[in-house]
Structure formats: C-alpha cells, structure tokens
C-alpha cells in the first residue's frame, strides 16, 4: 500500500525494479534486445529502444499488449504495472535481490528447520547487528505459533 503523501511508483521505476531483480541465471540484467525479442516471439510488436525508453521514463503510455508482454517476460501479473498496491510483489522482488548475496542465502538455508523460538532468537540477533551497523530495523515477518505476527 502507498503511504499517505507518497507517490506510487512510476512505470519506469517498476520496470527498473524488475530488470534489477529478475535476471537470467541470477547474474547479469537482461538486455533490452533479449526482453524485446522474447516479447516479439509472443506476437507483440516492440523494439529494444522502446523497452529502454519505458525503463528510463522517456515513454510512459504503453499499450495493454506491451504491458502484458513485459509482465509475462518478467513473471509478474499485468496489474503490477497498473495497481498502486504491489507490496507483495515488491517484497518478493526484494527477496530475490537479497538471496543473490551468498551470505544471506547461506543464513536463510541454515535457519531452515529451526523452531519458531530459535528463528525469533536469530531474528533478534540480526536486528541487533543491523542497529550496530546503523541500518534501519527490518520488518519482522515471522508468524508466532498461533498465527499472530510478531510486532517490533
């Protein structure tokens, strides 16, 4: 949800977020030609220059078919480009980016299988480390036994 007084992300910002998060083999960003070429294979006429213009905000009124092609390419619903509330998708994209870091991935894999109490303790340690390094607190997403979310 967009906070009061905050502008929803523009099409260019949303497309840029997808380029940064969704990568072939998790390595480099897709090229504009790769994106346009795959979309053209779906029967949608689009150029790599137009994709670049959309990402840079030089063009901001694509057709429904262009949005559908981009959405299919990046694996998001078409509504990602249209709706103001994309918090769930944005959280997933942020997770994709974070998991590219081998240390973050290793920490997550090692925490798998721990009891809810142990996960809460590990999260407390991570929050403490974030504060030591001057980083803002990360939102707690772990559900307590019984279904209530832990509130910071």
C-alpha positions in Angstrom: 0.0 0.0 0.0 1.2 3.5 -0.8 1.7 5.6 2.3 -0.3 8.9 2.6 1.5 11.7 0.8 3.8 9.2 -1.0 3.6 8.9 -4.8 3.0 5.5 -6.3 5.9 4.1 -8.2 6.0 5.2 -11.9 6.0 2.7 -14.7 9.7 3.4 -15.2 10.5 2.7 -11.5 8.5 -0.6 -11.6 10.2 -1.7 -14.8 13.6 -0.8 -13.5 12.9 -2.8 -10.3 12.1 -5.8 -12.5 15.3 -5.5 -14.5 17.3 -5.4 -11.3 15.5 -8.3 -9.6 14.8 -10.8 -12.4 18.0 -11.9 -14.0 19.0 -14.8 -16.3 20.7 -17.3 -14.0 20.7 -14.7 -11.3 23.7 -13.0 -12.8 23.5 -10.0 -15.1 20.5 -8.0 -16.1 18.6 -8.9 -19.2 19.4 -6.8 -22.3 16.7 -4.7 -23.9 17.1 -6.8 -27.0 16.5 -10.0 -25.0 13.4 -8.6 -23.5 12.0 -7.2 -26.8 13.0 -10.3 -28.7 11.1 -12.6 -26.3 8.1 -10.3 -26.3 8.1 -10.3 -30.1 8.0 -14.1 -30.1 4.6 -13.7 -28.4 3.4 -11.8 -31.4 3.7 -8.4 -29.9 5.5 -5.7 -31.9 8.0 -4.0 -29.6 11.6 -2.7 -30.1 14.5 -2.8 -27.7 14.6 1.0 -27.9 11.0 1.3 -26.8 11.7 -1.0 -23.8 14.7 1.2 -22.9 12.5 4.3 -23.2 9.9 2.8 -20.9 12.5 1.9 -18.3 14.1 5.4 -18.5 10.7 7.2 -18.3 11.1 8.7 -21.7 7.8 6.9 -22.7 5.1 6.2 -20.2 2.0 5.2 -22.1 2.4 1.7 -23.4 -0.4 -0.4 -24.9 -2.1 -3.1 -22.9 -0.4 -5.6 -25.1 3.1 -4.2 -24.3 2.3 -4.3 -20.6 1.1 -7.9 -21.0 4.3 -8.9 -22.8 6.5 -7.2 -20.2 4.5 -8.8 -17.4 4.8 -12.3 -18.9 8.5 -11.8 -19.6 9.3 -10.9 -16.0 6.8 -13.3 -14.5 4.5 -10.8 -12.8 0.8 -10.1 -13.2 -0.1 -7.3 -15.6 -1.6 -5.5 -12.7 1.9 -4.9 -11.3 2.2 -2.0 -13.7 -1.2 -0.6 -13.0 -2.1 -1.1 -9.3 -0.8 1.2 -6.6 -0.5 -1.6 -4.1 2.2 -4.0 -5.2 3.7 -4.6 -1.7 3.6 -8.4 -2.0 5.3 -8.5 -5.4 7.8 -5.8 -4.3 8.6 -7.9 -1.2 9.3 -10.9 -3.4 11.5 -8.9 -5.7 13.4 -7.6 -2.8 13.9 -11.1 -1.5 15.2 -12.2 -4.9 17.8 -9.5 -4.8 18.8 -10.3 -1.2 19.1 -14.0 -1.9 21.7 -13.3 -4.6 24.1 -12.5 -1.8 25.7 -15.8 -0.9 25.9 -14.9 2.8 22.2 -14.0 3.0 21.3 -17.2 1.2 23.5 -19.3 3.5 21.9 -17.7 6.6 18.4 -18.4 5.3 19.3 -22.0 4.4 20.8 -22.7 7.8 17.8 -21.3 9.6 15.5 -23.7 7.8 14.1 -26.3 10.2 14.7 -24.3 13.3 11.8 -24.0 15.8 9.8 -20.8 15.9 11.6 -19.8 19.1 15.0 -20.3 17.6 14.0 -18.3 14.5 12.8 -15.5 16.7 16.2 -15.5 18.5 18.1 -15.4 15.2 16.0 -12.6 14.0 16.7 -10.7 17.2 20.5 -11.1 16.6 20.1 -9.9 13.0 18.1 -6.9 14.2 20.8 -6.1 16.8 23.6 -6.4 14.1 21.6 -4.1 11.8 21.4 -1.5 14.6 25.2 -1.8 15.3 25.8 -1.1 11.6 23.4 1.8 11.6 20.9 0.1 9.3 17.1 0.7 9.8 15.2 -2.1 11.5 13.9 -4.8 9.1 10.3 -5.6 9.4 9.6 -8.8 11.3 7.7 -11.3 9.1 7.8 -14.4 11.3 4.5 -15.7 12.5 4.3 -16.8 16.1 2.7 -20.1 16.9 -1.0 -19.5 16.9 -0.9 -17.3 13.8 -0.2 -13.8 15.2 2.6 -11.9 13.6 5.4 -10.7 15.9 5.3 -6.9 16.1 8.5 -4.9 16.5 
